[in-house]
Amino acid sequence: MADDPITIDVRLFASLREAAGQGSLRLSLPAATPVGAVWSHLPAPVRARGLPDGVRYAINHEWTIPGAPLHDGDEVALVLPVSGG
């Protein structure tokens, strides 16, 4: 059914991984949730740092825009921009 929740796996990197204490999370979300809304479903210690400027999203190893809808079984990566010189 279209309104059934979906389950996704979220990969976290850099400081997001440190805040979560693990590199991946499994989340249950409403169907057709946009990838940019994943942030609001992450554990409080991750969200407490605030959404980083320049975060990039990938669904199933392909870069995407924050409004792209998620589907059951998708793997989402939240990737922070790299800084340094």
N, CA and C of each residue as an Amber inpcrd file, in Angstrom:
protein
   255
   0.8380000  -1.1750000   0.0000000   0.0000000   0.0000000   0.0000000
   0.8870000   1.2430000   0.0000000   0.4930000   2.2850000  -0.6980000
   1.3140000   3.4820000  -0.8940000   1.5940000   4.2340000   0.3950000
   0.7280000   4.0910000   1.4060000   0.9230000   4.8250000   2.6560000
   1.7170000   4.0370000   3.6890000   2.1070000   2.8200000   3.3620000
   2.8940000   2.0270000   4.3040000   4.2530000   2.6660000   4.5020000
   4.8050000   2.5910000   5.7140000   6.1460000   3.1390000   5.9340000
   7.1870000   2.4090000   5.1010000   8.2720000   3.0960000   4.8430000
   9.4010000   2.4950000   4.1420000  10.5630000   2.3690000   5.1140000
  11.4680000   1.4740000   4.8120000  12.6780000   1.3080000   5.6140000
  13.8650000   1.6400000   4.7310000  14.7440000   2.5060000   5.2520000
  15.9500000   2.8820000   4.5220000  17.1570000   2.6880000   5.4200000
  18.3050000   2.5790000   4.8140000  19.5770000   2.5640000   5.5320000
  20.2760000   3.8850000   5.2550000  20.7670000   4.5130000   6.3100000
  21.4480000   5.8000000   6.1890000  22.9110000   5.6190000   6.5490000
  23.7990000   6.0210000   5.6510000  25.2380000   5.9870000   5.8990000
  25.6710000   7.3710000   6.3590000  26.4440000   7.4140000   7.4190000
  26.9230000   8.6730000   7.9920000  28.4390000   8.7250000   7.8920000
  28.9670000   9.9120000   7.6540000  30.4020000  10.0820000   7.5080000
  30.8910000  11.2320000   8.3770000  32.1890000  11.2100000   8.6540000
  32.8820000  12.2890000   9.3740000  32.2160000  12.5550000  10.7240000
  31.9540000  13.8180000  11.0310000  31.4300000  14.1830000  12.3540000
  30.0250000  13.6250000  12.5920000  29.2700000  13.3890000  11.5340000
  27.9450000  12.7960000  11.7060000  28.0720000  11.3680000  12.2430000
  29.0440000  10.6470000  11.7110000  29.3050000   9.2810000  12.1840000
  29.7380000   9.2940000  13.6490000  30.6020000  10.2400000  13.9950000
  31.0630000  10.3470000  15.3770000  29.9000000  10.6570000  16.3200000
  29.0260000  11.5690000  15.9210000  27.8930000  11.9440000  16.7710000
  26.9290000  10.7810000  16.9760000  26.7350000   9.9780000  15.9410000
  25.8170000   8.8350000  16.0300000  26.4510000   7.6490000  16.7430000
  27.7860000   7.6040000  16.7600000  28.4710000   6.4760000  17.3670000
  28.4610000   5.2400000  16.4870000  28.0650000   5.4150000  15.2340000
  28.0500000   4.3110000  14.2780000  27.9900000   4.8810000  12.8680000
  28.3420000   4.0780000  11.9100000  28.4060000   4.5440000  10.5380000
  27.1350000   4.3880000   9.7400000  26.1760000   3.6460000  10.2760000
  24.9260000   3.4860000   9.5410000  23.7640000   3.3080000  10.5060000
  22.6040000   3.6950000  10.0230000  21.3690000   3.5940000  10.8000000
  20.2710000   3.0500000   9.8990000  19.3560000   2.3200000  10.4630000
  18.1650000   1.8790000   9.7320000  16.9950000   2.7030000  10.2710000
  16.2670000   3.3380000   9.3530000  15.1410000   4.1870000   9.7310000
  13.8680000   3.7340000   9.0450000  12.7520000   3.8900000   9.7450000
  11.4350000   3.6850000   9.1690000  10.8130000   5.0630000   8.9920000
  10.3900000   5.3630000   7.7680000   9.8840000   6.6860000   7.4200000
   8.5590000   6.5720000   6.6780000   7.7890000   7.6640000   6.6480000
   6.5840000   7.6540000   5.8140000   6.9670000   7.4750000   4.3360000
   6.0990000   6.8320000   3.5840000   6.3450000   6.6190000   2.1580000
   6.5770000   7.9480000   1.4570000   7.4800000   7.9410000   0.4700000
   7.8050000   9.0930000  -0.3740000   8.4120000  10.2670000   0.3890000
   8.9950000  10.0110000   1.5470000   9.7220000  11.0590000   2.2620000
  10.8600000  11.5380000   1.3700000  11.0630000  12.8580000   1.2440000
  12.2080000  13.3290000   0.4490000  13.5100000  13.1130000   1.2140000
  14.5660000  12.8690000   0.4830000  15.8530000  12.5810000   1.1080000
  16.3070000  13.7270000   2.0240000  15.9740000  14.9590000   1.6820000
  16.3580000  16.0870000   2.5140000  15.6930000  16.0950000   3.8700000
  14.6140000  15.3460000   4.0470000  13.9150000  15.2700000   5.3300000
  14.4890000  14.2010000   6.2490000  15.4250000  13.4100000   5.7580000
  16.0310000  12.3580000   6.5880000  16.6380000  12.9670000   7.8570000
  17.2000000  14.1660000   7.7260000  17.8560000  14.8190000   8.8620000
  16.9460000  14.8520000  10.0840000  15.6860000  15.1690000   9.8960000
  14.7680000  15.3100000  11.0320000  14.4370000  13.9720000  11.6890000
  14.8510000  12.8670000  11.0930000  14.5950000  11.5450000  11.6550000
  15.8420000  10.9190000  12.2880000  16.9540000  11.6250000  12.2320000
  18.1990000  11.1010000  12.8140000  18.1660000  11.2380000  14.3300000
  18.9900000  10.4690000  15.0360000  19.0320000  10.5570000  16.4940000
  19.4010000  11.9670000  16.9650000  18.8950000  12.3250000  18.1330000
  19.1040000  13.6650000  18.6910000  20.5730000  14.0890000  18.7470000
  21.5260000  13.2090000  19.1180000  22.9240000  13.6560000  19.1650000
  23.4560000  14.1170000  17.8020000  22.9370000  13.5710000  16.7330000
  23.3540000  13.9860000  15.3880000  22.6880000  15.3150000  15.0460000
  21.3920000  15.4030000  15.2670000  20.6460000  16.6300000  14.9470000
  21.0950000  17.8160000  15.7860000  21.5960000  17.5650000  16.9840000
  22.0020000  18.6440000  17.8910000  23.0840000  19.5260000  17.2870000
  23.8540000  19.0020000  16.3820000  24.9300000  19.7760000  15.7460000
  24.3970000  20.7040000  14.6630000  23.1490000  20.5230000  14.2830000
  22.5620000  21.3330000  13.2200000  22.9300000  20.7830000  11.8560000
  22.0550000  21.0170000  10.8980000  22.2950000  20.5500000   9.5350000
  23.4750000  21.3110000   8.9550000  24.5430000  20.6230000   8.6210000
  25.7320000  21.2980000   8.1020000  25.4790000  21.9600000   6.7470000
  26.0650000  23.1210000   6.5550000  26.0110000  23.7670000   5.2480000
  26.7230000  22.8800000   4.2320000  26.1480000  22.7610000   3.0720000
  26.8100000  22.0390000   1.9970000  26.6970000  20.5320000   2.0610000
  25.8550000  19.9940000   2.9680000  25.6990000  18.5380000   3.0120000
  25.1670000  18.0720000   1.6600000  25.6740000  16.9450000   1.1970000
  25.2320000  16.3680000  -0.0740000  24.5360000  15.0470000   0.2180000
  23.6180000  14.7150000  -0.6590000  22.8130000  13.5060000  -0.5010000
  23.0630000  12.5580000  -1.6630000  23.0980000  11.2790000  -1.3490000
  23.1570000  10.2470000  -2.3830000  22.1240000   9.1810000  -2.0420000
  21.4510000   8.7060000  -3.0610000  20.5270000   7.5830000  -2.9050000
  21.0670000   6.4560000  -3.7760000  21.3330000   5.3340000  -3.1330000
  21.8360000   4.1530000  -3.8470000  23.0610000   4.4960000  -4.7010000
  24.0040000   5.2210000  -4.0910000  25.3010000   5.5530000  -4.6760000
  25.2370000   6.5640000  -5.8140000  24.1300000   7.3200000  -5.9190000
  24.0100000   8.3580000  -6.9470000  23.6640000   9.6770000  -6.2840000
  24.4350000  10.7230000  -6.5940000  24.1480000  12.0440000  -6.0470000
  22.7440000  12.4580000  -6.4440000  22.0740000  13.1610000  -5.5270000
  20.7040000  13.5740000  -5.8030000  20.3960000  14.8970000  -5.1110000
  19.2180000  15.4210000  -5.3720000  18.7810000  16.6780000  -4.7730000
  17.9650000  16.3940000  -3.5070000  17.8810000  17.3640000  -2.5940000
  17.1560000  17.1330000  -1.3330000  15.6870000  16.7440000  -1.5110000
  15.0570000  17.1250000  -2.6060000  13.6440000  16.8130000  -2.8010000
  13.3550000  15.4590000  -3.4080000  14.3950000  14.6880000  -3.7140000
  14.1880000  13.3710000  -4.3320000  13.4690000  12.4380000  -3.3570000
  12.4060000  11.7620000  -3.7990000  11.6560000  10.8740000  -2.9080000
  12.4140000   9.5740000  -2.6330000  12.2350000   9.0850000  -1.4280000
  12.8410000   7.8130000  -1.0350000  11.8530000   6.6770000  -1.2470000
  12.4130000   5.4840000  -1.4460000  11.6170000   4.2760000  -1.6350000
  12.1270000   3.2000000  -0.6790000  11.2750000   2.2510000  -0.3990000
  11.6370000   1.1680000   0.5070000  12.9270000   0.4870000   0.0500000
  13.8500000   0.3010000   0.9800000  15.1050000  -0.3830000   0.6910000
  16.2240000   0.5110000   0.2080000  15.9680000   1.8060000   0.0270000
  17.0220000   2.7150000  -0.4370000  18.1360000   2.8350000   0.5890000
  19.3390000   3.0870000   0.0830000  20.4770000   3.4340000   0.9360000
  20.7770000   4.9130000   0.6910000  20.7780000   5.6770000   1.7630000
  21.0270000   7.1140000   1.7050000  22.3840000   7.3950000   2.3280000
  23.1530000   8.2400000   1.6770000  24.4170000   8.7000000   2.2590000
  24.3140000  10.2040000   2.4830000  24.7000000  10.6400000   3.6790000
  24.8130000  12.0560000   3.9950000  26.3030000  12.3680000   4.0540000
  26.7540000  13.2070000   3.1180000  28.1870000  13.4570000   2.9710000
  28.4520000  14.9340000   3.2140000  29.3580000  15.1980000   4.1380000
  29.7340000  16.5730000   4.4520000  30.7810000  17.0570000   3.4670000
  30.7980000  18.3800000   3.2330000  31.8460000  18.9130000   2.3560000
  33.2120000  18.7280000   2.9890000  34.2160000  18.5730000   2.1610000
  35.5810000  18.4040000   2.6280000  36.2160000  19.7810000   2.6990000
  36.8940000  20.0370000   3.8000000  37.5950000  21.3210000   3.9180000
  39.0710000  21.0640000   4.0910000  39.8270000  22.0910000   3.9260000
  41.2710000  21.9590000   4.0700000  41.9710000  22.4520000   2.8260000
  43.2660000  22.3380000   2.8300000  43.9830000  22.8770000   1.6840000
  45.1430000  22.0710000   1.2800000
